[in-house]
Amino acid sequence: MWQLMQMNSCQLVRQRLLTNKSNVYFTNLMKSKPSNIVKRYFSEVKTSSEKNAKPGLLLLCSPWKLCTGVSLALGARYMLSSGPAYCKALVAHSRVIQRRPNIEEDTAKFDWEKFFSYLKPHKWLLVAAVASALVVAFLNVFIPMLLGEVVNVLARQRNNPSANFMEEIQIPALKLFGLYLAQAFFTFMYIHLLSQVGERVAAQMKQDLFQSILDQDMSFFDQERTGELVNRLTVDVQDFKSSFKQTISSGLRASTQIIGSSVSLLVISPQLTGLTLLCIPSVVIGGTFIGSLLRKLSREAQTQVEKSTLVAEEAISNMRTVRAFAGEENEAQLFAQECNAAAALSMELGLGIGLFQAGTNLFLNGMVLGTMFMGGHLMSTGQMSAGDVMAFLVNAQTVQRSVAQLSLLFGSVVKGISAGGRVFEYINRKPVMDQSGTAVIKYHEFHGDIEFKDVSFAYPSRPDAPVLKNFNLKIPAGKTVAIVGTSGNGKSTIAALLERFYDVNSGQITIDGVDIRDMDGKWLRGRALGIISQEPVLFASSVKENIRYGRPDASDAEIYRAAQTANAHEFILGFPEGYDTLVGERGMSLSGGQKQRIAIARAVLKNPPVLILDEATSALDSASEKVVQTALETAAKGRTVLVIAHRLSTIMNSDIIVVLNKGNIVEMGTHNELKKQKGLYWNLIKQQDQAAQETSKSL
Ligand SMILES: Nc1ncnc2c1ncn2[C@@H]1O[C@H](COP(=O)(O)OP(=O)(O)OP(=O)(O)O)[C@@H](O)[C@H]1O
């Protein structure tokens, strides 16, 4: 049993959804009957299979997985005295649909209009860059001719040495030097100007993309992978920028050079040009065929590299879970597997490129030899000079280099267009939720009467699974209302709807009679509501900056006062660097209770009239819970408070307790009233007392 769990534990890190689930959810699941655990197992499998029907079906059909699931479920019920984590493994197991990361097919369209709107502010820089690149191309066409003139002077000198060599060489050499200087100057100009345009456009695109991501609805983040979004911001913008710069610099230059140099070749020697043209079809056909094979291999290798990166990223970002389940070996194996597959493909690609390059070099060198042979013959019949042969060779080389650049560019343009398409797709993406509300309630007019009227709601990612149906609830101003109920009943959903993370499907939620959809969302979340959740999220900066996040314009004195209210001032001063102590990534260097008190200070600093406490103490041990509970009670004074409580000890001194079952209110009243009813609330109390006794016995 344990081995089975170990085998599946590393899969846990890939279950992003699980991070939305509280420990309480799993503790509760752990206490269910074995049949319920099995039921939940299959319900999770069903949900997953809805998302990804084919593999889901496979999972359901696989007898091995079925047996594992049932045995995990049955065993888990009896083995879980040490905590809810194993239940997480159970549910994670049921959610394992696809072991390997899914690299989605690229379907995004490139938005040319948007692209030009980014170029527009830099049009003059771009024109100057393009003009400079064209000048370089023209110079590259003329340089071989002048080089030919210089060679002719040298050849004449060898056949007929004369004293006025300096005079003869002076003019062509000076002209050539002038062209070299001009070529150097314009090369510098186009590279410098192009990098200015490229960097400015890329920076603007990145900012717009980030802003667009920040503006998306919460349902967008429920469905998108963090790694994918970060890739859009980094890799895709980078690929697009490189491709853009390369298209202008290499593409424009190479095309102009091909045309210019081809004309020069014809002028120098039509016979030699004709001979060269005869060889071209074989190069084009062979090159296209081998090139397409190599590109296919390159795409496969790239996709494989991305897969291995995703495996590493998920493991590193969930390191605590990996360590807690001793999943290092599995992760390392999986990474090695993906890495080796990527290396094998890249080696195959290397072999292909090597053979292709060697063959091309042999062919091209053969052509040079052939040109010299034929050129020598034409020289012997007086139809060409040594300088002409030299100019022809250099021009032919320019054409060859330019063609090679263009063929390389083709891959880069395809890559850049698809990367740009993905970036623009996200930039253009409009949130579905209507954000046009502007209503705000003046602070001194704010009472804090909250009402849910006939609210029905299903998460956008699961439209067929309604969480609330015709839900009605009044939270009077200045009162504390606690919502209790077993896991998965929709308690946190109520808080999420009040924060307007999602819009209700029907009905309305009002604060002081104003529909929250008509309110300015930033004001609603930023000023009116404060939330303290079970797992407070801190940023990797100092304690002070984390508290200031509640109100960026707060003074230091206000921050200290908020920390005092949150019972955090003392322990913060105990740190060697006090308020300037860095909390580490996601607050790793603090205890759960300390993190929570900093989160409370952050909410207190914001001074919101309505406070939402979403299982704010349920992740803490009983000693920390008491300290945090006191801090919460101080913070809650004079505000309307919505408490989402799984553990009944966290409902504080609530004025009204609402018992929720399957999204419906089944009991409502004060603690004493509900106890007397001996209904669901009474059962919950009994269950929790029993669980507490069992825990203390096992300790
Ligand atoms: N982001 C989401 N997307 C889709 N479904 C969700 C999402 N969050 C929650 N759900 C589903 O909505 C239902 C209610 O979940 P909710 O988190 O509100 O329950 P809860 O009573 O707060 O549970 P717990 O006490 O375990 O936190 C559950 O079936 C859950 O799976």
The ligand as a Gaussian input file, in Angstrom:
#p B3LYP/6-31G(d) Opt

LIG

0 1
 N      -11.625000      27.058000      -9.201000
 C      -12.532000      26.081000      -9.273000
 N      -12.903000      25.594000     -10.466000
 C      -13.826000      24.609000     -10.563000
 N      -14.455000      24.055000      -9.502000
 C      -14.115000      24.499000      -8.288000
 C      -13.150000      25.533000      -8.092000
 N      -13.019000      25.770000      -6.762000
 C      -13.880000      24.932000      -6.156000
 N      -14.543000      24.174000      -7.054000
 C      -15.571000      23.160000      -6.793000
 O      -16.683000      23.825000      -6.204000
 C      -17.222000      23.067000      -5.146000
 C      -17.253000      23.919000      -3.858000
 O      -15.915000      24.203000      -3.528000
 P      -15.526000      25.171000      -2.310000
 O      -14.055000      25.349000      -2.354000
 O      -16.375000      26.377000      -2.364000
 O      -15.970000      24.278000      -1.082000
 P      -15.674000      24.511000       0.454000
 O      -16.938000      24.223000       1.166000
 O      -15.043000      25.820000       0.687000
 O      -14.628000      23.332000       0.688000
 P      -13.371000      23.304000       1.692000
 O      -13.897000      23.381000       3.069000
 O      -12.784000      21.960000       1.399000
 O      -12.474000      24.423000       1.276000
 C      -16.366000      21.819000      -5.015000
 O      -17.031000      20.756000      -5.677000
 C      -15.095000      22.158000      -5.753000
 O      -14.513000      21.034000      -6.371000

